[in-house]
Amino acid sequence: MDFVDQVKIYVKAGDGGNGCRSFRREKHVPHGGPDGGDGGNGGDVILEATERLSTLLDLQFQQHHVAKDGGNGEGSNRHGRSAPPHIIRVPVGTIGKHVETDEVLADLTKDGQQAIVAQGGRGGRGNARFATSTNRVPTRSDPGTRGEERWLQLELKLLADVGLVGYPNAGKSTLIAAISHARPKIADYPFTTLVPNLGVVSVDEEQSFVVADIPGLIEGAHEGKGLGFQFLRHIERTTYLMFLVDISEGVTVDPVENLQALRKELKLFNPDLAKKPYAVAATKLDIAGKGENLNKLETYCKKRHLRLFPISAVAGDGLKPLIRHLGKVVHECRRKHVGAPLCGRPSQGGHAGPPLQRVS
């Protein structure tokens, strides 16, 4: 299945039904009167988050979504039927933005959460509504109003507690495969990860957390080079970052420069990413040789009071302290945000069920 995390769709809410202009004319009723019914409301267009979906692929092939119009009013005070909402199901973590204004109209972070992105038109009033003691024969009736229509930009941001960041071939896929049940593609060449991967890591029988592995960054990623820029949005919701730095004997890039360059790319892409708490994992410990690269990285991290975890995902060395540390910081985050299932999930935006988030 292809992973699609961005798509543009057109949404059109239903128009309201017209009010009816009608008068009673019955054989045995000496005095008739207005009996025009109201029009029904047009259907809303609603985004609904579901955990059953993990990509926006379906919406790439179905870009136009139109809700039904409300029914017209009729005589004998019969009101038009209101149209049902048109529901578009999207993966949890989807954001809906107005294409022209870039305004966020929906931010869906929970299963079942809904948001109205195009509101249906209101039904018009029939002439029975305008009858008064001084105007017993009103001829006025209102037409229904038009439903909202707009183009939406949908973006999927994965929901995870911890984000793994590193250069291509730094060992991110190997690590997520070693500490979770995720099975990403692993090979000895760069850019084996072409789409983000999620893995659930178990700390003990009662606690687990979610890790996101994004495609490797390269210098200039904030300018659109490589694949990292395209997927950096997936770590914007995370609360904690883990930078993976290759310390193997054959690596030619200085590990300290490697870490500094990664931090720089995140800051240039989004300054808020650079403010997130983080730790450093020195990967490929099993082929570190004499440990010169590890010593450089240890000295740098010690001066800046950064947590450093020398690990070998292949051999399993150092993974338990790493998992315990991540489990601790995730637990502290969840305790501060009581009721939030994940650290990176914002508390605002949308609701799981009615009342719905409405758009003005």
C-alpha positions as CSV (number, residue, x, y, z in Angstrom):
1,M,0.0,0.0,0.0
2,D,1.4,3.4,-1.0
3,F,1.9,5.9,1.9
4,V,0.2,9.3,1.0
5,D,0.4,12.0,3.7
6,Q,-0.7,15.0,1.7
7,V,-3.7,15.5,-0.6
8,K,-5.9,18.4,-1.8
9,I,-9.7,17.9,-1.9
10,Y,-12.7,19.9,-2.8
11,V,-15.7,20.0,-0.4
12,K,-19.1,21.4,-1.0
13,A,-21.8,21.4,1.7
14,G,-25.5,21.0,0.7
15,D,-27.7,24.0,-0.1
16,G,-30.7,24.7,2.1
17,G,-34.1,23.9,0.7
18,N,-36.4,26.8,-0.3
19,G,-39.4,27.8,1.9
20,C,-42.8,27.3,0.4
21,R,-45.5,29.9,-0.3
22,S,-48.9,28.3,0.0
23,F,-52.4,28.9,1.3
24,R,-55.0,26.6,2.6
25,R,-58.1,26.1,0.4
26,E,-60.4,23.5,1.9
27,K,-64.1,23.1,1.1
28,H,-65.3,23.1,4.7
29,V,-62.8,25.7,6.1
30,P,-64.4,29.2,5.8
31,H,-61.2,31.0,6.5
32,G,-58.0,29.7,4.9
33,G,-54.5,30.9,5.7
34,P,-50.8,30.5,4.9
35,D,-49.5,27.0,5.2
36,G,-46.1,27.0,3.4
37,G,-43.5,24.8,5.1
38,D,-39.8,25.5,5.8
39,G,-37.0,24.1,3.7
40,G,-34.6,21.6,5.1
41,N,-31.0,22.3,6.0
42,G,-28.2,21.2,3.6
43,G,-25.8,18.5,4.7
44,D,-22.5,19.4,6.4
45,V,-19.2,18.0,5.2
46,I,-17.4,16.4,8.2
47,L,-13.9,15.0,8.6
48,E,-13.8,12.0,10.9
49,A,-10.7,10.4,12.3
50,T,-10.4,6.6,12.4
51,E,-7.6,4.3,13.5
52,R,-8.5,1.9,10.7
53,L,-6.8,4.1,8.1
54,S,-3.1,4.9,8.0
55,T,-2.8,6.8,4.7
56,L,-4.7,9.4,2.7
57,L,-4.3,7.3,-0.4
58,D,-8.1,6.8,-1.0
59,L,-8.6,10.6,-1.1
60,Q,-6.0,11.0,-3.8
61,F,-8.4,9.3,-6.2
62,Q,-11.6,10.8,-4.9
63,Q,-11.0,14.6,-4.6
64,H,-14.5,16.0,-4.9
65,H,-16.9,15.6,-2.0
66,V,-20.4,17.1,-2.2
67,A,-23.1,16.8,0.5
68,K,-26.8,16.6,-0.5
69,D,-29.1,19.6,-0.6
70,G,-32.0,20.1,1.9
71,G,-35.5,19.4,0.7
72,N,-37.9,22.2,-0.3
73,G,-40.9,23.1,1.9
74,E,-44.4,22.2,0.7
75,G,-48.0,23.2,1.4
76,S,-50.0,21.9,4.4
77,N,-47.1,23.0,6.6
78,R,-44.9,20.2,5.4
79,H,-41.2,21.0,6.0
80,G,-38.4,19.8,3.7
81,R,-36.1,17.0,4.8
82,S,-32.7,18.0,6.2
83,A,-29.9,16.3,4.4
84,P,-27.5,13.9,6.2
85,P,-23.9,15.0,6.7
86,H,-21.3,13.8,4.2
87,I,-18.6,12.1,6.3
88,I,-15.0,11.8,5.0
89,R,-12.9,9.4,7.0
90,V,-9.2,10.2,7.5
91,P,-6.4,8.7,9.6
92,V,-5.9,9.9,13.1
93,G,-3.4,12.7,13.1
94,T,-4.9,14.5,10.0
95,I,-4.9,18.3,9.8
96,G,-7.3,20.1,7.4
97,K,-6.3,23.5,6.1
98,H,-8.1,26.1,3.9
99,V,-6.0,26.2,0.8
100,E,-6.4,29.9,0.2
101,T,-6.0,31.2,3.7
102,D,-3.9,28.4,5.2
103,E,-6.2,28.4,8.2
104,V,-6.4,25.2,10.2
105,L,-10.0,24.0,10.1
106,A,-9.6,20.6,11.7
107,D,-6.9,18.9,13.8
108,L,-8.0,15.3,14.5
109,T,-5.9,13.5,17.1
110,K,-8.4,10.9,18.5
111,D,-10.3,8.0,17.1
112,G,-13.8,9.1,16.3
113,Q,-13.1,12.8,16.5
114,Q,-15.0,14.9,14.0
115,A,-14.9,18.4,12.7
116,I,-17.2,20.3,10.3
117,V,-15.1,21.7,7.4
118,A,-18.0,22.9,5.3
119,Q,-21.3,23.9,6.9
120,G,-24.6,23.2,5.1
121,G,-26.9,26.0,4.1
122,R,-30.0,26.8,6.2
123,G,-33.4,26.0,4.9
124,G,-35.6,29.0,4.0
125,R,-38.7,29.9,5.9
126,G,-42.2,29.2,4.4
127,N,-44.8,31.9,4.3
128,A,-46.6,30.4,7.4
129,R,-43.7,31.8,9.4
130,F,-44.6,35.4,8.5
131,A,-48.3,35.3,9.5
132,T,-49.1,38.0,12.1
133,S,-52.3,39.6,13.4
134,T,-51.8,42.5,11.0
135,N,-50.5,40.4,8.0
136,R,-52.8,37.4,7.8
137,V,-52.0,36.7,4.1
138,P,-48.2,36.9,3.8
139,T,-46.8,36.2,0.4
140,R,-43.2,36.1,1.5
141,S,-41.1,33.0,1.7
142,D,-37.3,32.7,1.9
143,P,-34.9,30.7,-0.3
144,G,-32.4,28.4,1.3
145,T,-28.9,29.6,1.7
146,R,-25.9,28.1,-0.1
147,G,-23.7,25.6,1.6
148,E,-20.0,26.4,2.1
149,E,-17.5,25.2,-0.5
150,R,-13.7,25.3,-0.4
151,W,-10.5,23.4,-1.3
152,L,-8.8,21.7,1.6
153,Q,-5.2,20.7,2.1
154,L,-5.1,17.5,4.2
155,E,-1.8,16.7,5.9
156,L,-1.2,13.6,8.0
157,K,1.1,13.9,10.9
158,L,1.9,10.7,12.7
159,L,1.2,10.5,16.4
160,A,4.2,9.2,18.3
161,D,5.8,9.9,21.7
162,V,9.4,9.7,20.5
163,G,10.9,10.7,17.1
164,L,14.1,9.1,15.7
165,V,16.2,11.6,13.7
166,G,19.4,10.8,11.9
167,Y,21.3,10.8,8.6
168,P,20.7,8.0,6.1
169,N,22.1,4.6,7.2
170,A,22.5,5.8,10.8
171,G,20.6,2.7,12.1
172,K,17.1,4.1,12.7
173,S,15.3,1.2,11.0
174,T,17.5,-1.3,12.7
175,L,16.8,0.3,16.1
176,I,13.0,0.5,15.7
177,A,13.0,-3.2,14.5
178,A,15.1,-4.2,17.6
179,I,13.0,-2.5,20.2
180,S,9.5,-3.0,18.7
181,H,7.5,-5.3,16.5
182,A,7.8,-2.9,13.5
183,R,9.5,-4.5,10.5
184,P,10.9,-1.7,8.3
185,K,13.1,-2.4,5.3
186,I,16.7,-2.7,6.4
187,A,19.7,-2.7,4.0
188,D,23.4,-1.5,4.0
189,Y,22.7,1.4,1.7
190,P,21.2,4.9,2.3
191,F,17.6,5.8,2.0
192,T,16.2,2.3,2.6
193,T,13.4,4.1,4.5
194,L,11.1,5.8,2.0
195,V,8.1,6.3,4.3
196,P,7.7,6.9,8.0
197,N,7.4,3.9,10.3
198,L,5.7,3.5,13.7
199,G,6.7,1.0,16.3
200,V,5.2,0.3,19.8
201,V,7.9,-0.2,22.4
202,S,7.1,-2.1,25.6
203,V,8.8,-0.9,28.8
204,D,7.1,-3.4,31.0
205,E,3.7,-5.2,31.2
206,E,1.9,-1.9,32.0
207,Q,3.7,0.7,30.0
208,S,4.5,1.2,26.3
209,F,5.2,4.1,24.0
210,V,5.2,4.8,20.3
211,V,8.4,5.6,18.3
212,A,8.4,7.2,14.8
213,D,11.2,6.6,12.4
214,I,11.4,9.1,9.5
215,P,13.5,8.9,6.3
216,G,17.1,10.0,6.8
217,L,18.0,13.7,6.7
218,I,20.7,15.2,4.6
219,E,22.3,18.6,4.6
220,G,19.9,21.1,3.0
221,A,16.8,19.0,3.9
222,H,15.0,22.2,5.0
223,E,15.3,23.4,1.4
224,G,13.7,20.3,0.1
225,K,16.8,18.1,-0.6
226,G,16.4,14.4,0.0
227,L,13.4,12.8,1.6
228,G,13.7,14.1,5.2
229,F,12.0,17.5,4.5
230,Q,8.9,15.8,3.1
231,F,8.4,13.8,6.3
232,L,9.7,16.1,9.0
233,R,6.1,17.1,9.8
234,H,5.7,13.6,11.3
235,I,7.9,14.4,14.3
236,E,6.3,17.8,15.0
237,R,3.8,16.2,17.3
238,T,6.4,14.2,19.3
239,T,7.5,15.5,22.7
240,Y,10.9,13.8,22.8
241,L,13.6,13.4,20.1
242,M,16.3,10.8,19.9
243,F,19.2,11.8,17.6
244,L,21.1,8.8,16.1
245,V,24.8,9.4,15.3
246,D,26.9,6.8,13.5
247,I,30.2,6.2,15.4
248,S,31.4,3.2,13.4
249,E,35.1,3.1,12.6
250,G,34.6,3.6,8.9
251,V,32.4,6.7,9.0
252,T,34.2,9.8,7.6
253,V,32.0,12.5,9.1
254,D,32.9,13.8,12.5
255,P,30.1,12.7,14.9
256,V,29.9,16.0,16.6
257,E,29.5,17.8,13.3
258,N,26.9,15.2,12.4
259,L,24.8,16.0,15.5
260,Q,25.2,19.7,15.0
261,A,24.1,19.5,11.4
262,L,21.0,17.5,12.3
263,R,20.0,20.0,15.0
264,K,20.5,22.9,12.5
265,E,18.3,21.2,9.9
266,L,15.5,20.8,12.4
267,K,15.8,24.4,13.5
268,L,15.7,25.7,9.9
269,F,12.6,23.6,9.1
270,N,10.7,24.6,12.3
271,P,12.3,26.4,15.2
272,D,9.9,24.7,17.6
273,L,11.5,21.3,16.8
274,A,14.8,22.6,18.0
275,K,13.2,23.4,21.4
276,K,12.1,19.9,22.1
277,P,14.0,17.9,24.7
278,Y,16.3,15.3,23.3
279,A,19.0,12.7,23.9
280,V,21.7,11.2,21.7
281,A,22.2,7.5,20.7
282,A,25.7,6.6,19.4
283,T,24.9,3.7,17.0
284,K,26.9,0.8,15.6
285,L,28.9,0.3,18.8
286,D,29.7,-3.2,17.6
287,I,31.9,-1.8,14.8
288,A,33.2,1.2,16.6
289,G,36.8,0.0,16.4
290,K,39.1,1.8,18.9
291,G,36.2,4.1,19.9
292,E,37.7,7.4,18.7
293,N,34.3,8.7,17.4
294,L,32.5,7.6,20.5
295,N,35.0,9.5,22.7
296,K,34.5,12.7,20.7
297,L,30.7,12.4,21.0
298,E,30.9,11.6,24.7
299,T,33.1,14.6,25.4
300,Y,30.7,16.9,23.5
301,C,27.6,15.5,25.3
302,K,29.2,15.7,28.7
303,K,30.0,19.4,28.3
304,R,26.4,20.1,27.3
305,H,24.8,17.8,29.9
306,L,23.2,15.7,27.2
307,R,22.2,12.1,27.8
308,L,24.2,9.7,25.6
309,F,23.4,6.1,24.9
310,P,26.1,4.0,23.1
311,I,24.1,1.2,21.5
312,S,24.3,-1.6,18.9
313,A,20.9,-2.5,17.7
314,V,22.3,-5.5,15.8
315,A,24.0,-7.0,18.9
316,G,21.4,-5.6,21.4
317,D,24.0,-3.7,23.4
318,G,22.7,-0.7,25.4
319,L,19.1,-1.1,24.4
320,K,17.6,-1.7,27.8
321,P,19.0,1.6,29.4
322,L,17.7,3.4,26.3
323,I,14.2,1.9,26.6
324,R,14.1,2.7,30.3
325,H,15.1,6.3,29.7
326,L,12.5,6.8,27.0
327,G,9.8,5.1,29.1
328,K,10.6,7.4,32.0
329,V,10.4,10.6,30.0
330,V,7.2,9.5,28.2
331,H,5.6,8.6,31.6
332,E,6.5,12.0,33.0
333,C,5.1,13.7,30.0
334,R,1.8,11.8,30.2
335,R,1.6,12.6,33.9
336,K,1.8,16.3,33.1
337,H,-0.8,16.0,30.5
338,V,-3.4,13.9,32.2
339,G,-5.9,12.5,29.8
340,A,-3.7,12.8,26.7
341,P,-3.0,9.3,25.3
342,L,0.3,10.5,23.7
343,C,2.8,13.2,24.7
344,G,2.6,14.9,21.3
345,R,-1.1,15.1,21.0
346,P,-2.5,18.6,21.5
347,S,-5.5,19.0,23.7
348,Q,-7.3,21.5,21.4
349,G,-9.1,21.0,18.1
350,G,-12.1,18.9,17.4
351,H,-14.1,16.7,19.6
352,A,-14.7,12.9,19.9
353,G,-18.4,13.1,19.1
354,P,-20.8,16.0,19.4
355,P,-20.7,18.9,19.7
356,L,-18.7,19.2,16.5
357,Q,-16.0,21.7,15.7
358,R,-17.7,24.3,13.5
359,V,-16.1,26.5,10.9
360,S,-17.2,30.1,10.6
